[in-house]
Amino acid sequence: MNHPLTAEQLECLRRLDACTLANAIETFNERLRNEGFVDSSVRCLFPRLNPMLGYAATVKIRGSLPPTADGNYADRTDWWDYILSLPAPRVVVVQDVSSRLGLGSLVGSVHMNILRALHCGGVVTNGSVRDIPAAEAAGFQLFAGSISVSHAYVHIIEIGKPVEIGGLRIRSGDLLHGDLHGVQSIPLDIAGRIPEVAARITAQEQSLIALCRSPEFSVSKLREAVAQGRENPGTLLPGGRSA
């Protein structure tokens, strides 16, 4: 992976809300605007928590069917070493490939506390999670397709390989951001420049909003403000975006 960002750069990215971040990323034309984010099949369980940011630690699991040879799958602890091989902060990304998706949960109270100790800020999964109050009280963010009461027969089958969650392909070490709006990836080659662009977009949005709320508002003034905004790359505008 590329050289990790500085702590200051990461904090600037983490403080952004997901919508502003998405708007800023779009201005770089790095990807199509219908790509780069997890779809609505995976939801944020704790909308009031601060945004989550971290480098993706990817695993695949199965959990709906019992083993055929004996009563238990082998325990794995090697994924902890893999997580620590990535720069902090970290986000664990779990693709469930079970025949009954989300029947059993890998992450509950115990694993949540282990992952916190490994400097992980949250989990993103197309499967299920459990022990929800414990995670929320700890400030540990969860993005999941469902909630389950049981771990069923969950076991890890792959570590560190690409996964797909809600239509987003995620590789080990990808930088992920998530808040109540959802999860998206941040291209590392532009990550350091995003906060400045985001600040400009926010200022321009607030200017338009202030005009709309002003007693001096008129459609002609709105058109003038929009036209001025189109002259500045990176401006978010009603009905579209500038070059």
N, C-alpha and C positions, 0 to 999 in steps of 0.2 A: 504494500500500500504506500501511498505518498507520505511524505514526512508529516507527522501530526501537527495540527494547529497549536498555537500558543494558548495558554489558559485564558488570557484576555480575549483572544479571538473567539474561543469557544463560548465564553460567557456572553459576549455580544450577540452571538447567534442564538444561544439558549433563551435570551430575553425577548426575542422576536416572537410575535404570535404567528401561527402557521400560515394564515392568509397573507400577511405582509411578506413573509418569507417566500411564499409561492410567487407572489407578484414580482418580487425582486429577482428570483431565479429566472423567470420568464424573459426578462430584459436581456439576458445573456445569450438567448437562443441556443442553449446547450441541448435541449431536447424538446419534443413536442409538448404542447400544453396539456394534453390528456395523458401524459406519462409522468412517472416519478413519484407517485403517491399511492398509498394503500386505499382501496375502495371501501365503500360503506359496509361491507361484510365484516369488517373488523372495527370495533367501536372503542372509544375511550371510556374507561370505567370511572375515572375520577376527573370530571371536567373542571373542578375547582383547584386542582393541583397546578403548580407551576409547570411550564413547558419542560419536556424531557429532551435531552441531547446526549448522544454518545455514539461510539464506534460499534458496529454490529458484530456480535458474536453469534454465529449461526449454528443451529442444530436441527436435526430431523428426529421425529419421534413416531412410534406406534403405540397403541394402548388399548385397543378394543378387544383383542383376542388373546386368550391365555397361551402360554408356550405349549408345544406339543410333547416335549421331552420330560419336563418336570414342572413343578409348581411355581417357579420363579425365573425371571430373566436375570442375567448377571448384572450386578451393580456396576456402574461406571463412575469413576471420579476423574478420569482423564480430561473431561470437558472443563473442569475447574482450571487445570493447567493451561488449556487452550485459551480460556477467557483471559487469564493473566498475561498471555503472550501479546494481547492487543493493548494499545494505549488507552488510558483512562481519559474521560469517563466512558462507560460501556453500556450497551443495551443488548439484552439477550433476545434473539429472534428465533422463535420455535415454529417450524412447519410441521403440523400434524398430518401424516399421510395414512392414518388409520382407515380401515374400512368403514368405521362409524366415527366420523370426524367429531372430535371434542368430547367423546364419551368419558374419557379420563383426562385428568389434569396433571401436567408435570410440575407446575409451580403452585405450591401452597405456602403455608406459613414458614415451614422449615427451609424450603428452597429459597423463598423470598429473602430470608435472613442471611443465608449463605451468599446469595448474589449481592446483597447490600454490602457484605463484608469484602466482596471482590470488586467493589466500586462500580457496581451496575446501578443505573438509575431507574430501570424499568424493564418490562417484558413486552414484546409484540408477538402475537401468535394468531394463527387462523383457527386454532383449537380452543381449549378451555383453560380457565384458571379457577382457583378456589381460595378459601380463607380471605375473602375480600376485605372485611373490616381491619384485619391485621395489616394488610398492605397499605390501605388508605391511611391508617394511623401512623405508619412509618414513613409516609410520603413517597412510597414506591409506586410508580405509575404502571398501570396495566392497560394494554390494548389487546382485546381478545374477541374471538368470534362468538364465544359462549362462556357460561359458568357451569361448573360441574361440582357435585358433592364428593366425587371419588377420584382416586388416582388410577382406578381400574388396573390395567396391566401395562401402564406406560413404561416405555424403555427407550433410551436413546439409540438410534441406529446409524447416525452420521453426524460428524462434527466438522465445522469449518468449511463446508461446501456451500455453493449457492443454494438459496431457498427461494420460494415464491409465496408471498403473503398478500392476499387481496389484490392479485394482479400485478404486484410490484416484485420484480426480481431483485433480491438483495444478496450481495456478496460479503464475505467476511471482511470487516474493516470499513465498510461503507459508513458514511456519517448520516445518522438518522435524527430527525427532529419530530416531536409529537406533542400535541396539546388537544384540547377538547374538539378541535376540528378534524384531527386525524394525524396520520404519520406520513412523512415524506422523506426522501433522500436528498442530501445536499451534495452537489458535485464538488469534489475536493479542490479541483483546479481553480474554482471561482469563489470558494468559501470565504476567503479572507477579504474579498471585495464586496460581499453581499451587504454587510451592515451599513455601509455608506450609501449604497443604492436604496436600501430599505428606508433609511432616514429621509432621503430626498422624496421618495414616494409618499411617505407618511405626511411630510410637510405639505406636499401638493394636495393630498387628499383633504387634509384639515383646512386648507385654504378654500377648497371648493365647498366643503361642508359649512364653513363659516359664512360663505356667500349665500348659500341656500337658506341659512337661518337668519340672515340679516334683513332688517326692514327695507334695506336698499336693494333687495334682490329683484332682478328682472331676467327674463330669458336672454335678452341681448347681452347683459353682463355675463351670464353663464356661458354663452357661446364664445364671448371674447376670452374668458378665462380658459376655456377648453382649447381654443385656438392657440393661446400662448403656451399652454402645456404641451401641445403637440410639437413645439419647437425644441423641447427639452427631452432627450432620450431618457427612457426609464420612467416616464410619467404614466400613472394609472389614470385613465379617463373613462367617463361614462360611455358605454357602447363600444369600447375597444381600447387598445393601447397604442401608444406612439411607437415609432421605430426604435 
